[in-house]
Amino acid sequence: MGSTFAEKALARAAGLSSVVAGQVVDAKPDVALSHDNTAPIARIFRAIGLEKVAIPDRMCVTLDHAVPPPTPKHAQNHVEVRAFVKEQGIQNFFEVGRGICHQVLSEEALVLPGQLILGADSHTTHYGWLGAFGAGVGRTEMAAIWATGELWLRIPESMKVVVTGRLGRGVTAKDLCLHLIGLLGADGGLYQSIEFHGPAIATLPLHERMVIPNMMAEFGAKNAYLPPDEAVFNYLAERRERRAPLAVSDWQSAVSSQRAVIQEMALYPDHDARYASTHIFNADNIELKIACPHTVDNVRPLREVAGTSIQQAFLGTCTNGRLEDLAAAAEIVQGKRVAAGTRLLVIPASAEVYLDALKAGYVQTLLEAGAVFGTPGCGPCMGVHMGVPGSGEACISTANRNFKGRMGQPDAEIYLASPAVVAASAVKGVIADPREIE
């Protein structure tokens, strides 16, 4: 019997020739991620009598969840994070404004195919778009990783999701994910490794692939995986070469060398791997979807909720805050205005995205339509910063969670949708189909 991706990746991380689902191993992550929660983790670390982390070279720290700090408490937290990073000699530290951790680490090519990344953030599943094993862990677990360089993990069962056909006009990876979660439930993939296969997945552009493993955190998944291909290898090779300390005379040759190394690291499931379940979806049949309050699996076709009044539209987050997402929104609002009584909040996922959107003219288009821009970061997604809705208001968002109080206001309703739907809804003041906007 062959091995799944999860079995291969965790066997590699544990230094074993093979493992099987259900087995417990001591795995050494290639990357250990934390963000604004670094200071609380450091307090746990010191409470057990430790002073120096064991793996500063494998740690990545970002300030992204409440940036710039909205309160003195948040500001003091950032002070403590900076002091800890300096004290421990952590080189991969990204300051306020650089962007959301998952977007930044992807842009910096700090995670490679086949690697294990454990993060003190539930959406660390994100790195499956690179063909890596990404999983979220708690603060105590992260403190243990800092102390020992490893963590015990149970090998997850694997679910195989095959997507045939091709997504239709205006239908995105976000709709695909909501379709899946709506059918199988928010706990349908609980502690499973979700493998995505099929022609509809292989033909997705990179920015769309990033959405899928990110959203699988809302499916209860331990990790998610998309098979890496030449597009992924090229993306990583070019970015790693940009980070090289010395300029090279032959750029293409240097990138080719990087690509060969990266491709060699990639892991793929065996054709006879054993899966707990297999699900086949025809992308041709997937409609525009909306996750309605107050659960991510309360999914309905957009046509059934079109016309629902909204007061805020939010474009951003680690799920849908990339350049192409801003481009889709700019195309919708071009020459139009955000509806009276409605506000459109835009927060690019990173400084790189923001700068590229400025150069492309998307920022100007969105501002002229009445959008408000925030500092690259998580913004109001978790309800502590810039964009909290009012009592009784409805917000349509490109984020990944919509449980009651998620955005900081228990008496608000949160709808989840794709970037184009969010932009169209901002223009109309009601949930709207972007394909019907002239």
BATORGU-163783 format. One record per residue (C-alpha): x, y, z. Coordinates in steps of 0.1 Angstrom, whole numbers, padded with zeros to 4 digits, always signed. Example, Ala and Ser with C-alpha at 12.3 -4.5 7.8 and 13.67 -1.06 7.14 Angstrom:
# residues 2
+0123-0045+0078/+0137-0011+0071/
This chain:
# residues 438
+0000+0000+0000/+0013+0034-0010/+0016+0066+0011/-0004+0098+0012/+0012+0132+0011/+0008+0136+0049/+0024+0103+0056/+0054+0112+0033/+0058+0147+0047/+0056+0137+0083/+0079+0107+0078/+0105+0131+0063/+0100+0155+0092/+0104+0127+0118/+0134+0112+0100/+0116+0079+0094/+0114+0058+0062/+0076+0055+0065/+0047+0062+0087/+0010+0054+0087/-0021+0073+0097/-0027+0072+0134/+0009+0068+0143/+0025+0094+0167/+0059+0108+0157/+0083+0134+0170/+0085+0158+0140/+0110+0186+0134/+0094+0216+0117/+0114+0234+0090/+0097+0266+0100/+0081+0277+0133/+0057+0307+0128/+0043+0331+0153/+0030+0367+0151/+0016+0392+0176/+0012+0363+0199/+0050+0359+0202/+0051+0378+0235/+0025+0356+0252/+0043+0325+0239/+0076+0339+0253/+0060+0342+0287/+0051+0306+0286/+0086+0297+0274/+0102+0316+0303/+0077+0302+0328/+0091+0268+0323/+0126+0281+0331/+0140+0286+0296/+0158+0316+0282/+0173+0308+0248/+0153+0292+0220/+0168+0262+0203/+0159+0270+0167/+0162+0308+0161/+0172+0301+0124/+0139+0282+0119/+0117+0308+0135/+0096+0334+0116/+0079+0363+0134/+0055+0389+0120/+0036+0418+0134/+0003+0416+0115/-0028+0411+0137/-0033+0446+0151/-0011+0470+0131/-0004+0498+0138/-0013+0490+0174/-0048+0504+0182/-0044+0505+0220/-0015+0509+0245/-0019+0472+0254/-0013+0463+0217/+0017+0487+0215/+0033+0472+0246/+0028+0437+0231/+0047+0449+0200/+0075+0463+0222/+0079+0429+0239/+0079+0410+0206/+0107+0433+0192/+0127+0429+0223/+0124+0391+0222/+0133+0389+0185/+0164+0410+0191/+0174+0390+0222/+0170+0356+0205/+0187+0366+0172/+0157+0358+0151/+0165+0370+0115/+0132+0364+0099/+0112+0392+0116/+0087+0413+0097/+0076+0446+0111/+0043+0465+0112/+0031+0470+0076/+0049+0442+0059/+0017+0422+0058/-0001+0391+0069/+0022+0363+0080/+0010+0337+0055/+0012+0361+0026/+0046+0374+0037/+0062+0340+0042/+0049+0329+0008/+0063+0361-0009/+0097+0356+0009/+0098+0319-0002/+0106+0308+0033/+0085+0276+0030/+0092+0250+0003/+0074+0219-0011/+0075+0189+0012/+0085+0209+0043/+0067+0210+0076/+0057+0244+0089/+0040+0247+0123/+0024+0280+0132/+0007+0295+0162/-0021+0305+0138/-0050+0283+0128/-0046+0293+0091/-0011+0278+0088/-0029+0252+0066/-0023+0280+0040/+0011+0266+0029/-0005+0236+0013/-0006+0257-0019/+0031+0253-0021/+0029+0215-0016/+0041+0219+0021/+0025+0204+0052/+0012+0234+0072/-0006+0231+0105/-0017+0253+0133/-0006+0246+0169/-0013+0263+0203/+0009+0287+0222/+0021+0260+0246/+0030+0237+0217/+0049+0266+0200/+0069+0272+0233/+0078+0235+0232/+0090+0238+0197/+0112+0268+0206/+0126+0247+0235/+0133+0214+0217/+0130+0220+0180/+0104+0194+0176/+0068+0184+0185/+0048+0152+0186/+0021+0149+0160/-0004+0122+0151/-0003+0113+0114/-0037+0124+0101/-0061+0103+0080/-0063+0117+0045/-0093+0128+0024/-0090+0129-0014/-0109+0157-0031/-0110+0154-0069/-0123+0184-0088/-0131+0178-0125/-0142+0202-0152/-0135+0239-0149/-0149+0267-0128/-0174+0289-0148/-0175+0326-0155/-0170+0346-0122/-0168+0314-0101/-0137+0313-0079/-0117+0290-0056/-0136+0307-0027/-0169+0295-0042/-0154+0260-0045/-0143+0260-0009/-0177+0272+0003/-0194+0246-0018/-0173+0219-0002/-0178+0231+0033/-0215+0237+0028/-0220+0201+0016/-0197+0183+0042/-0200+0206+0071/-0176+0228+0091/-0162+0197+0108/-0162+0175+0077/-0124+0174+0075/-0117+0173+0113/-0080+0164+0119/-0076+0152+0083/-0052+0159+0056/-0072+0172+0027/-0056+0165-0007/-0069+0183-0038/-0065+0168-0072/-0081+0170-0107/-0080+0192-0138/-0099+0221-0122/-0072+0224-0095/-0043+0220-0119/-0055+0249-0141/-0061+0274-0113/-0037+0304-0112/-0015+0307-0081/-0035+0333-0064/-0066+0311-0065/-0047+0281-0053/-0037+0300-0022/-0074+0303-0012/-0080+0266-0010/-0057+0253+0018/-0063+0286+0037/-0101+0279+0038/-0096+0243+0048/-0089+0255+0084/-0127+0262+0084/-0133+0226+0074/-0115+0214+0106/-0085+0201+0086/-0051+0195+0101/-0035+0204+0068/-0044+0207+0031/-0023+0199+0000/-0022+0209-0036/+0003+0191-0058/+0031+0216-0067/+0039+0221-0103/+0062+0242-0125/+0043+0274-0117/+0049+0269-0080/+0086+0259-0086/+0091+0290-0107/+0074+0313-0082/+0096+0301-0054/+0129+0299-0074/+0126+0335-0086/+0118+0348-0052/+0146+0329-0035/+0170+0342-0060/+0159+0377-0053/+0168+0371-0017/+0203+0358-0025/+0230+0380-0009/+0250+0384-0041/+0239+0395-0076/+0245+0369-0103/+0256+0376-0138/+0233+0349-0153/+0199+0353-0137/+0182+0326-0157/+0208+0301-0148/+0206+0309-0111/+0169+0306-0111/+0171+0273-0130/+0194+0260-0103/+0171+0271-0076/+0141+0255-0093/+0159+0222-0096/+0166+0221-0059/+0130+0230-0050/+0115+0205-0074/+0136+0178-0059/+0120+0185-0025/+0084+0181-0037/+0064+0152-0024/+0034+0135-0042/+0010+0108-0029/+0014+0074-0043/-0013+0062-0068/-0022+0034-0044/-0023+0055-0012/-0051+0047+0012/-0077+0075+0019/-0104+0077+0046/-0127+0090+0019/-0128+0103-0016/-0151+0131-0029/-0155+0141-0065/-0169+0175-0076/-0176+0188-0111/-0165+0224-0112/-0188+0231-0141/-0218+0228-0116/-0205+0251-0089/-0223+0284-0085/-0214+0316-0068/-0217+0309-0031/-0223+0329+0001/-0216+0317+0036/-0245+0332+0057/-0245+0341+0094/-0234+0327+0117/-0215+0296+0105/-0192+0290+0076/-0211+0260+0065/-0244+0279+0063/-0238+0282+0026/-0264+0292+0000/-0262+0301-0037/-0258+0338-0042/-0290+0340-0062/-0309+0330-0030/-0295+0358-0009/-0291+0385-0035/-0307+0418-0024/-0298+0414+0013/-0289+0448+0026/-0253+0453+0038/-0236+0483+0055/-0199+0472+0052/-0179+0454+0026/-0145+0442+0035/-0118+0431+0010/-0087+0416+0024/-0073+0389+0048/-0049+0360+0042/-0077+0344+0022/-0084+0370-0004/-0062+0401+0000/-0039+0396-0030/-0032+0417-0060/-0056+0398-0083/-0083+0402-0057/-0079+0440-0057/-0078+0439-0095/-0111+0421-0096/-0127+0446-0072/-0112+0476-0091/-0128+0462-0124/-0162+0461-0107/-0161+0496-0092/-0144+0514-0121/-0164+0545-0128/-0189+0539-0100/-0193+0548-0064/-0199+0528-0033/-0236+0529-0024/-0248+0555+0000/-0250+0541+0035/-0224+0515+0026/-0186+0515+0032/-0159+0495+0014/-0128+0487+0034/-0098+0474+0016/-0067+0460+0033/-0040+0445+0010/-0025+0413+0024/+0011+0427+0022/+0031+0458+0014/+0042+0441-0019/+0005+0437-0029/-0002+0473-0019/+0027+0487-0039/+0019+0466-0070/-0018+0477-0067/-0006+0513-0066/+0015+0508-0097/-0013+0491-0116/-0038+0519-0107/-0061+0497-0087/-0057+0517-0055/-0067+0549-0073/-0097+0533-0089/-0109+0519-0056/-0103+0552-0038/-0122+0572-0064/-0151+0548-0059/-0151+0557-0022/-0131+0528-0007/-0111+0532+0025/-0076+0516+0027/-0060+0502+0058/-0024+0491+0067/-0014+0457+0053/-0023+0432+0079/-0053+0413+0093/-0074+0443+0100/-0109+0437+0114/-0109+0400+0105/-0105+0389+0141/-0124+0418+0156/-0098+0438+0173/-0088+0464+0148/-0100+0489+0122/-0133+0480+0107/-0154+0466+0134/-0191+0467+0123/-0218+0484+0143/-0246+0467+0162/-0273+0455+0138/-0251+0460+0107/-0243+0434+0081/-0209+0430+0066/-0199+0410+0035/-0163+0399+0036/-0136+0380+0018/-0124+0366+0051/-0127+0330+0062/-0148+0331+0094/-0182+0345+0102/-0192+0331+0136/-0211+0355+0159/-0188+0382+0172/-0159+0373+0149/-0154+0409+0137/-0158+0423+0172/-0195+0430+0173/-0218+0401+0185/-0248+0419+0171/-0235+0421+0135/-0240+0396+0107/-0211+0385+0086/-0215+0371+0051/-0185+0355+0033/-0179+0357-0005/-0154+0362-0032/-0137+0396-0039/-0159+0404-0070/-0191+0397-0051/-0179+0419-0022/-0171+0447-0046/-0204+0444-0064/-0223+0444-0031/-0205+0476-0021/-0216+0493-0052/-0252+0481-0049/-0255+0484-0011/-0270+0448-0012/-0255+0414-0018/-0251+0414-0056/-0239+0393-0085/-0208+0409-0101/-0218+0395-0135/-0248+0418-0134/-0228+0450-0129/-0224+0469-0161/
